[in-house]
């Protein structure tokens, strides 16, 4: 993923944060601050914020820094530099190669050279595509650029052609510096993008969108070019415009990147004893049951799975205590039970909330492993044809061998630090990266609080896709 930033700005040429006297001096072309663009541009600050494309990609490809699944680079451009060697303008530069948008930002150069209304956008796209320091090597590479002005290219209609048009146009064999190469031609640009398997996404302000929305229709593969109009509503702020970019570009990238079809099957195993269902007078949990405290995460997981796979199968099983005199349940009919399978969210959540319990919860040992094994081999779920009618507690290695063989992933929701530590220690030795566990409960959570479990699910889905 590669972003090309125009340092002339997008919709607000003079940063509103500058004092009026400095804005006036800038307009008089006497002042050129070299500053962090994130500090002076509300648009750019929002673009790299929490709701940015960068963070959306992070959720789409979790753990990408270590797995090399995703690299996000940033390049920037201004225009052909003026003749003075001390000019702080430059044609093109790499800001960073693969560490996202948030580590380093472009310098902010006030656009006193921008008065002609024409930009070297296509040259910046071309130089980004061919730059050896970036090195496009994946099956899918994406360049995103934002444009607010007309484009300088070899076939443009610019009536005020400056000295840059006298330079030779870029080509594969050119050894000249970037500021000594003139506007690029379409054919050379197309060849570079094709050679490096690049999907090009252009974002245009309303004033220029109609000018270039069909510009690439003559490309060898026009499906690799997506030109979009960013927020053009009256009164839209820079922040609002930038915030909407993620929702415009992510469906395009996701459609190209996620080429395999993911199918989810999710089984929720609930402790149906009074320990989990009844309300206890505990000031920490404020008279709420463990199940009530667990519901926000359950809802998050169900929503995520159904959003990504509307046909996802949701299974519910429950378990109780073994029938003993100690548990006051000698006449109990089950220590494990299959409840239902559905793809309907409301049906599933209603069943979860209405799990019935009238006994148990007295002993400190639970039949959790029994329930995991029986769920993994449940004939009604059709994960396995094995008979689940067992009367003895399973040996621990039986459970995890079954999970490994059938390629299950586990998300234990364990309340109590001691119990969670015990589970974590066992699972770490037998399941490694095939499970996810965290401190429970998460109090008054928002969806963002479930990012970790969401990333774990994404990682497992990516593993399935790679297979």
C-alpha positions in Angstrom: 0.0 0.0 0.0 1.6 3.3 -1.1 0.3 6.8 -0.5 1.3 9.8 -2.6 0.9 13.1 -0.8 0.8 16.4 -2.5 2.5 18.9 -0.3 0.6 21.8 -1.8 -2.4 20.6 0.3 -5.8 19.4 -0.8 -8.6 21.8 0.1 -7.0 24.3 2.4 -3.8 25.9 1.0 -2.9 28.0 4.0 -3.1 26.1 7.4 -5.8 27.7 9.5 -3.5 27.3 12.6 -1.1 29.9 11.3 -1.5 33.4 12.8 -3.1 35.9 10.4 0.1 37.9 9.9 2.0 34.7 8.9 -0.8 33.8 6.5 -0.6 37.2 5.0 3.2 36.9 4.6 2.8 33.5 3.1 0.4 34.9 0.5 3.0 37.5 -0.3 5.4 34.7 -0.9 7.9 35.8 1.8 7.3 32.9 4.2 7.9 29.3 3.7 7.7 27.2 6.9 9.0 23.7 6.8 6.8 21.9 9.3 5.2 18.6 10.0 2.1 18.3 7.8 0.2 16.5 10.5 0.5 19.7 12.6 -0.6 22.1 10.0 -3.2 20.2 8.0 -6.5 19.0 9.6 -7.0 16.9 6.5 -3.7 15.0 6.9 -4.1 14.7 10.7 -7.4 13.0 10.2 -6.0 10.8 7.4 -3.5 9.2 9.8 -5.8 9.1 12.8 -7.6 6.2 14.5 -10.2 5.9 11.7 -7.7 6.1 8.9 -7.1 3.7 6.0 -3.8 2.7 7.7 -5.7 1.4 10.8 -8.3 -0.3 8.6 -5.6 -2.2 6.8 -4.0 -3.1 10.1 -7.3 -4.8 11.1 -7.6 -6.4 7.7 -4.1 -7.9 7.9 -3.2 -8.2 11.6 0.4 -8.8 12.7 1.6 -7.6 9.3 4.9 -6.0 10.5 6.2 -9.4 11.5 4.5 -11.5 8.8 5.3 -9.2 5.9 1.7 -9.4 4.8 1.3 -5.6 4.5 3.8 -2.8 3.8 2.6 0.8 3.8 4.9 3.4 2.3 4.5 7.2 1.9 6.0 9.4 -0.9 5.4 13.1 -1.5 5.8 15.7 -4.2 5.6 19.4 -4.7 6.5 20.5 -8.2 9.6 21.1 -10.4 12.0 23.0 -8.1 13.0 26.6 -8.9 16.4 27.4 -10.1 17.8 28.4 -6.7 19.8 25.5 -5.2 18.6 26.6 -1.7 14.9 26.1 -2.6 13.2 23.8 -0.2 10.9 22.6 -2.9 11.6 19.3 -4.5 9.9 17.1 -7.2 9.5 13.9 -5.3 10.8 12.1 -2.3 10.2 8.9 -0.2 9.0 9.7 3.3 9.1 6.1 4.5 9.2 2.7 2.9 7.2 0.3 4.9 6.2 1.6 8.4 2.8 3.1 7.7 1.6 6.6 7.7 2.1 7.4 11.3 5.8 7.3 11.9 6.9 10.2 9.8 5.0 12.8 7.8 5.9 15.0 4.9 7.1 18.5 5.3 4.5 21.2 4.8 5.5 23.7 2.0 3.2 26.6 1.6 2.0 26.5 -2.1 3.3 29.8 -3.5 4.5 27.8 -6.5 1.0 26.4 -7.0 -0.5 29.4 -8.6 -0.8 27.9 -12.1 -3.3 25.2 -10.9 -1.3 22.3 -12.5 0.5 19.6 -10.5 3.1 16.9 -11.2 0.8 14.2 -9.8 1.4 11.7 -12.6 5.1 12.0 -12.3 4.8 11.3 -8.6 2.8 8.2 -9.3 5.3 7.1 -11.9 8.3 7.6 -9.6 6.6 5.8 -6.8 5.9 2.9 -9.0 9.5 2.5 -10.2 11.4 3.4 -7.1 13.8 0.7 -6.2 13.8 1.6 -2.5 10.1 0.7 -2.3 10.4 -2.4 -4.6 6.9 -3.6 -5.5 7.1 -7.4 -5.3 3.7 -8.6 -4.3 0.8 -10.0 -6.3 -1.2 -6.9 -5.3 0.3 -3.4 -5.0 -1.8 -0.3 -4.4 -1.0 3.3 -5.0 -3.4 5.9 -3.6 -3.1 9.6 -4.6 -5.2 12.7 -3.8 -5.6 15.4 -6.4 -7.0 18.9 -6.3 -5.5 20.4 -9.5 -5.0 19.6 -13.2 -2.2 17.3 -14.2 1.0 18.0 -16.1 1.7 15.2 -18.5 3.2 15.0 -22.0 -0.2 15.3 -23.7 -1.8 18.0 -21.5 -3.4 21.2 -22.6 -1.6 23.5 -20.2 -1.5 26.9 -21.9 1.3 28.1 -19.6 4.0 25.6 -20.2 7.1 26.3 -18.0 10.7 25.2 -18.5 9.9 21.7 -17.1 8.3 20.8 -20.4 11.6 21.2 -22.1 13.1 18.3 -20.1 12.9 14.8 -21.7 9.9 12.8 -20.6 10.7 9.9 -18.2 11.4 6.5 -19.5 12.7 3.2 -18.2 16.3 3.9 -19.1 16.5 7.5 -18.0 19.5 8.4 -15.7 18.5 12.0 -15.1 17.4 13.3 -11.7 13.7 13.5 -11.2 13.6 17.2 -11.4 15.4 17.0 -14.7 12.7 14.8 -16.3 9.6 16.4 -17.8 6.0 15.4 -17.6 5.4 11.7 -18.0 3.5 10.2 -21.0 0.5 7.9 -20.6 2.2 5.0 -22.3 5.3 5.1 -20.0 3.0 5.4 -16.9 0.8 2.5 -18.0 3.9 0.3 -18.7 5.3 1.0 -15.2 2.0 0.3 -13.4 1.4 -2.8 -15.4 5.0 -4.1 -14.8 4.7 -3.7 -11.1 1.1 -5.1 -10.8 -0.3 -1.8 -9.4 -3.9 -1.0 -8.6 -4.2 2.8 -8.8 -6.8 4.6 -6.7 -7.3 8.4 -7.3 -9.2 10.6 -5.0 -10.4 13.9 -6.4 -11.9 17.0 -4.9 -15.2 18.0 -6.6 -13.7 20.8 -8.7 -11.5 18.4 -10.6 -13.3 15.0 -10.5 -15.1 15.4 -13.8 -11.9 16.4 -15.5 -10.2 13.1 -14.8 -12.7 10.4 -13.9 -12.4 8.8 -17.3 -8.7 9.7 -17.8 -7.5 6.1 -17.7 -10.2 4.5 -19.8 -7.7 3.8 -22.6 -5.3 1.9 -20.2 -4.5 -1.7 -21.2 -6.4 -2.9 -18.1 -8.8 -0.1 -17.0 -10.1 -2.3 -14.2 -6.9 -1.5 -12.4 -7.8 2.2 -12.2 -10.4 3.6 -9.8 -11.0 7.3 -9.8 -13.2 8.5 -6.9 -14.7 11.8 -5.8 -14.1 12.6 -2.2 -16.7 14.4 0.0 -18.1 17.3 -1.9 -21.0 18.3 0.3 -21.4 22.0 1.1 -19.8 22.9 4.4 -17.8 19.7 4.6 -14.6 20.2 6.7 -11.2 18.9 5.9 -11.6 16.5 8.8 -14.9 15.1 7.5 -13.5 14.7 4.0 -10.5 12.8 5.2 -12.6 10.6 7.5 -14.7 9.4 4.6 -11.7 8.2 2.5 -11.3 4.9 4.4 -14.9 3.8 3.5 -14.3 4.7 -0.2 -11.0 2.8 -0.8 -11.2 -0.1 1.6 -13.9 -2.1 -0.3 -11.8 -1.8 -3.5 -8.6 -3.0 -1.7 -10.5 -5.7 0.2 -12.1 -7.0 -3.0 -8.7 -7.4 -4.6 -6.7 -8.6 -1.6 -9.2 -11.1 -0.1 -9.5 -13.4 -3.1 -10.4 -16.5 -1.2 -13.9 -17.2 0.2 -14.0 -17.4 3.9 -16.5 -19.6 5.6 -17.0 -19.5 9.4 -18.4 -22.0 11.8 -18.5 -20.8 15.4 -19.5 -22.9 18.4 -20.2 -21.2 21.7 -19.9 -23.4 24.7 -21.7 -22.1 27.8 -21.5 -23.2 31.4 -25.1 -23.7 32.3 -24.6 -24.1 36.0 -25.6 -21.6 38.6 -22.0 -20.5 38.8 -22.2 -18.8 35.4 -25.9 -18.0 35.2 -27.1 -16.9 38.7 -26.5 -13.4 40.0 -24.2 -13.3 43.0 -23.8 -10.4 45.4 -20.4 -9.4 44.3 -19.6 -5.7 44.4 -17.0 -6.1 41.7 -19.6 -7.5 39.2 -22.4 -5.3 40.5 -25.0 -8.1 40.7 -24.4 -9.1 37.1 -23.9 -12.7 36.1 -20.8 -13.9 34.3 -22.9 -14.5 31.2 -24.2 -10.9 31.2 -20.6 -9.7 31.5 -19.6 -12.0 28.6 -22.4 -10.9 26.2 -20.8 -7.8 24.7 -17.8 -9.9 23.4 -20.2 -12.7 22.2 -22.2 -10.1 20.3 -19.1 -8.6 18.8 -17.9 -12.0 17.5 -21.3 -12.9 16.1 -21.6 -9.6 14.4 -18.1 -9.8 12.9 -18.6 -13.4 11.6 -22.0 -12.7 10.0 -20.8 -9.5 8.4 -17.9 -11.3 6.7 -19.9 -14.4 6.1 -23.7 -14.0 6.2 -24.0 -17.8 5.9 -21.8 -18.5 8.9 -23.1 -21.3 11.1 -23.5 -20.5 14.8 -23.7 -23.5 17.1 -24.6 -23.5 20.8 -23.7 -26.2 23.3 -23.9 -26.2 27.1 -22.4 -28.1 29.9 -23.0 -28.7 33.6 -21.4 -30.5 36.4 -21.0 -34.3 36.5 -24.0 -35.8 38.4 -22.8 -36.3 42.0 -24.2 -36.0 45.5 -21.7 -33.1 46.1 -23.2 -31.2 43.2 -26.7 -31.8 44.4 -27.6 -33.1 40.9 -27.6 -36.9 41.1 -30.6 -36.9 38.9 -29.1 -34.6 36.3 -29.7 -35.7 32.7 -26.5 -34.3 31.2 -23.0 -32.9 31.7 -23.0 -31.8 28.0 -25.8 -30.9 25.6 -26.1 -29.7 22.0 -28.6 -26.9 21.8 -29.0 -25.5 18.3 -27.4 -24.4 15.0 -28.5 -21.3 13.2 -27.2 -18.5 11.0 -29.7 -16.0 12.5 -28.2 -13.6 14.9 -31.3 -12.9 17.0 -32.2 -16.6 17.2 -28.7 -17.4 18.4 -28.4 -14.6 21.0 -31.9 -15.3 22.4 -30.9 -18.9 22.9 -27.7 -17.8 24.6 -29.5 -15.4 27.0 -32.1 -18.0 28.0 -29.9 -20.9 28.9 -31.6 -22.5 31.8 -29.9 -23.7 35.0 -31.4 -25.0 38.2 -28.5 -26.8 39.8 -24.8 -27.2 40.1 -22.1 -24.6 40.6 -21.1 -25.9 44.0 -17.9 -27.7 43.2 -14.8 -25.9 41.9 -14.1 -28.4 39.1 -15.9 -27.9 35.8 -16.5 -30.3 32.9 -15.1 -27.7 30.4 -12.8 -30.1 28.6 -15.6 -32.6 28.2 -17.7 -29.9 26.6 -14.9 -28.8 24.3 -14.2 -32.4 23.1 -17.9 -33.3 22.7 -18.6 -30.0 20.8 -15.6 -30.7 18.5 -17.0 -34.2 17.7 -20.7 -33.4 17.8 -22.5 -35.3 15.0 -25.3 -32.8 14.8 -22.8 -30.1 13.9 -21.3 -32.5 11.4 -17.7 -31.7 12.2 -17.1 -35.4 12.9 -19.0 -38.7 12.8 -17.6 -39.8 16.1 -20.0 -40.9 18.8 -20.2 -38.4 21.6 -21.8 -40.7 24.2 -19.0 -40.9 26.7 -19.4 -41.3 30.4 -15.8 -40.7 31.6 -13.9 -37.4 31.7 -11.7 -37.1 28.7 -7.9 -37.3 29.0 -6.5 -33.8 28.3 -4.3 -34.9 25.4 -7.5 -36.4 23.7 -9.1 -33.0 23.7 -6.2 -31.0 22.2 -5.2 -33.7 19.7 -8.8 -33.6 18.4 -8.7 -29.8 18.2 -5.4 -29.9 16.3 -6.5 -32.6 13.9 -9.7 -30.9 13.0 -8.1 -27.5 12.9 -10.1 -25.7 15.6 -9.3 -22.4 17.1 -10.2 -21.6 20.7 -11.3 -18.4 22.4 -11.7 -19.1 26.2 -13.5 -16.5 28.2 -12.3 -17.3 31.7 -13.3 -15.2 34.7 -10.9 -15.0 37.6 -7.1 -14.4 37.4 -6.1 -17.8 38.8 -8.3 -19.8 36.5 -7.3 -17.8 33.5 -3.6 -18.3 34.3 -4.0 -22.0 34.6 -5.8 -22.2 31.2 -3.3 -19.9 29.5 -0.4 -22.1 30.8 -1.9 -25.3 29.4 -3.1 -23.8 26.1 0.3 -22.1 25.4 2.0 -25.5 25.6 -0.5 -27.4 23.4 -2.2 -24.9 21.1 0.4 -22.2 20.7 -1.0 -19.5 18.4 -4.3 -21.4 17.8 -6.0 -19.8 20.8 -6.7 -16.3 22.2 -7.3 -15.4 25.8 -7.5 -12.1 27.7 -8.6 -10.7 31.0 -12.3 -10.9 31.6 -14.6 -9.1 31.9 -14.0 -5.9 29.8 -16.0 -3.4 31.6 -18.5 -1.1 29.7 -16.7 -2.0 26.4 -17.0 -0.4 23.0 -16.3 -2.3 19.8 -12.7 -0.9 19.8 -12.1 -2.8 23.0 -12.5 -6.0 21.1 -9.8 -5.2 18.5 -7.5 -7.9 19.9 -10.0 -10.8 19.6 -11.0 -9.4 16.2 -7.3 -9.4 15.0 -7.0 -13.0 16.3 -10.0 -14.1 14.2 -8.5 -12.2 11.2 -5.2 -14.0 11.6 -6.8 -17.4 11.6 -9.0 -16.5 8.6 -5.8 -15.4 6.7 -4.2 -18.7 7.6 -7.2 -20.5 6.1 -7.0 -18.3 3.0 -3.3 -19.0 2.5 -4.0 -22.7 2.5 
